[in-house]
Amino acid sequence: MGRSRWLGDFGGARMERNVAEVGCCSVTSENLLAALQCAFKLEYLVLMKRKKTLVFKENSSKMADSPNCDLKSLSPLQLFEKVTEQGEKVRALKAGKAPKDEIDAAVRMLLSLKLSYKTTTGQDYQAGLPPKDHVLINNGTTKEEDEDLVDPWNVQTSNAKGVDYDKLIVRFGSTKIDTDLINRIERATGQKPHRFLRRGIFFSHRDMDQILHAYENKKPFYLYTGRGPSSQAMHVGHLIPFLFTKWLQEAFDVPLVIQLTDDEKYLWKDMTTEKAYEYAKENARDIIACGFDVNKTFIFSDLDYLGSSTGFYKNIIKVQKHVTFNQVKGIFGFTDSDCIGWTDPYFRMTRDVAPRIGYPKPALLHSVFFPALQGAQTKMSASDVNSSVFLNDTPKQIKTKINKHAFSGGRDTIEEHRKYGGNCDVDVSFMYLTFFLEDDDKLEQLKQAYTSGELLTGELKKVLIETLQPLIAAHQERRKQVTDEVVKQFMTPRKLAFEF
């Protein structure tokens, strides 16, 4: 596989990007909701619209913008931006043939900023390479044909096996979830690790060891994940963060907050606020049907909750005050004509801002991308009913979709397949079984049989069909029990069953 570009931070908790992200953060005993707001998305307000160009105002602190500010008080990312801005100023002065003393003063300031950056981060300043945890988007970069492209809006790879996650980890400074961490989770919780951990589906983390340290020392924390409700029906890929979060909640016995970003979908999709809110309520039914405990779980819609919670809004503007326009452009890749809404890589910004407003950084767990039926190279879309199996599909539809559309790693003929075997690394039916088949031994047997040629593609698809049909049927039955009153209970702000 060629060089990887990762232009966001694993796509946030947005399963329509085919990726899951679960955040964990410590909470104060005084106010759970006030503490968790620092882990929620940045809200940037569109101030005016002229000739289809949306102009937005930078909300930055005086400390970050003042040339005479105390450099020791700046974060690594702010220092990086200061150096970048000063470098541009020096180049502009030289290009404009400014007086020598003015250029010399600007150069001295640049050298001073670079020294402060190295003192703070322990590394030399390199243009376009921000410090760990802060990855800027280079909109001018030309994409090579064989590279991976992963940003808040796109997932592209030329490799039929999918994205090279080891390269993403190295390039963007997260930490691989290794056997030691999995064993520590098992020791701490007394629970067998979830299959998503055992099989490397959740493959990377930031500071999960600190959450385990807090748990081992009986200090409280909460779980956070979310969903961008872009369609009425969710598909099986959307289940990944919720199935795993449910296991985490039960294993650690902690509160859970689930955010439905219907306002984001209104801003970015062609839909009304009413439709976005309707999708949020329908998606909430599917989420609740996963089996969450109403006494330990709070689900909220941005459109519904933001205007009613003064504490929520106060924390939003605290975060806004500590984020500059350049940070937003760098992290999200916005241009001056983009509409500003809430979007995916906010966790990275949160980790930078949280300590400066009195909260610890949230820990993160990242999952691999969930492939479309047509293969790991193909983008899954909620608008394409044949790109995945949906939670409202009938048994017949599930069977038809898998038999007709699931990309095969088998050979062209039965004779060749028997002789050379199939390729589980690219076979979508096997990939899906990796997510949904609980039995490790059976999964390994299927892999060996398919790789050896003993098991044919049609037979492997049959196993997947027989795995998904009862799983989805059971989900549909649970969803029928989720009444309007049940949804209201989950989405009503209230004290959860914890004494923090």
Protein Blocks (a to p, Z undefined) as FASTA:
>chain_A
ZZdddfbehhiaafknopacdddddddfklmmlmmmmmmccddddfbdcehiacdddddd
fklmpmkbcfklpcfklmmmmmmmmmmmmmmmmmnopafklmmmmmmmmmmmmmmmmmmn
opacdehiacehiacddfkbccdfkbccddfkbccdfbfnbpcfklmmmmnopacddfkl
mmmmmmmnopacdfklmnomambdehklmmmmmmmnopacddddddddfbfbdcfklmmm
mmmmmmmmmmnopaddddddfklmmmmmccdfklmmmmmmmmmmmmmmnopafklcccdd
fklmmmmmmklmmmmmmmmmmpcfklmmmmnopafkbccdddfklmmmmmmmmmmnopac
dddddddddddfkbjkbccdfklmklpccfkbcfklmmmmmmmmmccfbdfbfklmmmno
pafklmmklmmmmmmmmblmlmmmmmmmmmnomacfklmmmmmmmmmmmmmmmmmmmmmm
mcfklmmmmmpccddfbdZZ
